Amino acid sequence: MKHFGFILMASLVAAATATGRPVLKVTNVAPSAVRIQYSEPGTTSDLPDWLYVRHDVVAKSDLRVTVKGTRVTVKNKAGKTVFSATAHDLQNGVSTLSFASPKDEHLYGLGQFQDGYSNVRGLSRRLTQVNTQISLPMLISSKGYGILWNNYGLTEFNPCSKSVTLTKRQGAGAREEVDVTSTEGNKREVRERHIFEATIDVAEAGDYSLLLDVGQKMARRHNLCIDGQPVIEMQNVWLPPTTSKIVHLEKGRHTLTAELTRDDKPVLYYDKVQDRTTFRSPVSKAVDYTVFVGSPDEIIATYRHLTGECPMMPKWALGYIHCRERFHSSKEILETARRFKQENMPVSMIVQDWQYWGKYGWNSMQFDETHYPDPKALTDTLHQMGIRLMLSVWSKIDKRSEVGRQMVADNYYIPGTDWIDFFNPDAAASYWKNFRERLLPLGIDAWWQDATEPENDDLLGRRVNNGKWSGEEVRNVYPLLVNKTVYEGLVEAGREPMILTRCGFPGIQRYGSALWSGDVGNDWETFRRQLTAGLGVQAAGVPWWTYDAGGFFRPGDQYRNQDYIERMLRWIETSVYLPLMRVHGYMSNTEPWNYGDEAKQIIAQCLKEREALRPYIEKCAERVAKEGYTLMRPLVFDFADDPVALDQKYEYMFGPDLLVSPVTESGVSEWKTYLPRNAKGWRDRLTGRHYDGGQTVTTAVDKAHIPVFERIR
């Protein structure tokens, strides 16, 4: 076995090349990070290095890397092995990395997924970009390392070796009609439910990882029963095409049933959970990944050093952001702003959602003057009230609009879609030129880049940049390029960037972008899954994230439905302690006064609580920009040596001092919270009572509060 440092790297590559076998190249890219590439001799990608902003070789390294064949071991400064790659494989354009993952390891990250998992060790996931799912192929381990998988295409995380197709039963299914959003606007859709079934034979008992693929670009329901027992159940108007679960199965035959929609073509992938973790990309020219070593904060700081530091979030974006689907006129916006002032409710920003363009066509970058006679006057009036304005702008443009006709003439669309081809620098420049000329003069403060996946996986099966690259090669990186275009244009124009975007990719933090969890439902299970989804984004290195507090899709009787209002309040109470606080809702007037006096008073209290926290949040935001800090913190960041803390799915630290314990069930008057080990204990922020750390405590809760504890130092 040999130790290969920076000085010996050239000879290692040359020796491998001489044999004609794949080259394994190890490069020190930071004192605590090493990039490893395994590729065929002479093979290089023609794709730009969008991921990294820094990838220079550094001479000084705190790591010791040993290579034996294709096995790579990384030791930390103390000489302890923290990472061991058991296999590198590159065959027929498919790249695979497997590395050791002991049973007591916890793995966090990969971005925003709707499967409800925080610890993803052993879980199978398919990393694609769709509404409510953001794929960020970055992991943090409780064992002191992180992995960034350097690939722009679809990635299978812990791919399963076995699969079975579920067959639809004969006969008619149950029908229902639902309101949905779409790339054509609001519409109603008829859905028909059917039962699908299959059997599987399991050779040995154990924990099995399942990945259910409904066989469409978007799902309407995730459902699976094994031997009559439900193991997967999730409903929303839109869902990702796949979902994941780990279950225990006994040896023998098992019956599978799933109630899904008529046109689904479900396949269940399954495999026994192994003591290893695997990344696999089916469209790839190399096994390419970066290993980071250190504490979670150190790993994230180094990750951002290499992929781009996060600029300072504007202070005016850190208060309450009010949104609904949708305001219909300047008059409605100003009436709402004045009512907030009259009610003495703090609000930092109001958001104009889609379709303000009216007769001019989708995302024509023009207000319809019928309802918005003077957008500049609207913005100026809000500014006089101390309120900022955010505007929804899409990457999709109606081809019949003035901007769209020019984009068609210049061949700037992804073929067969209405999405602008941001892989083509000329197309991106044209998009920004129209943006700058049509929208910037209006004085708008912040930009909501919606549907930056692009929606419905529209890169699949297409070519981009005038046919230069296949959509499969680059299908996950599109949101990065959209945000790059807007951010760099804003900076050049001398504007302070603030971008909210529905999707992302590693490196997006350098473009001042905040992510949110998309068009989610409002039920308790959806609420719980947004918490694990958000923590997955934080562990993947993106610091600014939020959700639609109250849920995007809401019940038709939302203003008087007390069960819904209870849930809505828990969403909002928790959002006080998110990096960004924002309310939104489909076909909803989300203003607090529409939900009854009690709810109005509780929401007003939440807005004032957020305002009181502003100095604390602003200090954390400075650390995010200057230190690579993380504001919404999975407990592994602060309590990696507390195994009980690592198992908490929904609790998290908000900055260095506050432990947040969201209430995620209905009708409760008390709530259990695990207080991690802390020498001086914890203080209940509501009652002031002191508690020792390292224990689970039960505290009283009412409609107006969730448990929050202050860490005593």
Secondary structure, DSSP 4 states (H G I P E B T S, - for coil): -EE--TTTHHHHHHHHHHHTSPEEEEEEEETTEEEEEEE-TT----S---S-S-----S--S-EEEEETTEEEEE-TTS-EEEEEEEEEEETTEEEEEEE--TT--EEEEEE-SS--S--TT--EEE--BTTBEEEEEEEETTSEEEEE--SS-EEES--SEEEEPEEPSS--EEEEEEEEETTEEEEEEEEEEEEEEEEEESS-EEEEEEEE-SSSSEEEEEEEETTEEEEEEEEEEE-SEEEEEEEE-SEEEEEEEEEETT---EEEEEE--SEEEEEESS-SEEEEEEEES-HHHHHHHHHHHH-PPPPPPGGGSSEEE--BT--SHHHHHHHHHHHHHTT---SEEEE-S-TTGGG-TT-S---TTT-S-HHHHHHHHHHTT-EEEEEEESB--TTSHHHHHHHHTT-BPTTSSBB-TTSHHHHHHHHHHHHHHTGGGT--EEEEE-TTTGGGTTTT-EETTTTEEHHHHTTTHHHHHHHHHHHHHHHTT----EEES---TTGGGGTEEEE--S---SHHHHHHHHHHHHHHHHTT---EE--BT-SS--TTTTT-HHHHHHHHHHHHHHTTSSSEEE--BT----GGGG-HHHHHHHHHHHHHHHHHHHHHHHHHHHHHHH---SEE-GGGT-TT-HHHHT-SS-EEETTTEEE----SSS-SEEEEEE---TT-EEETTT--EE-SSEEEEEE--TT---EEEEP-
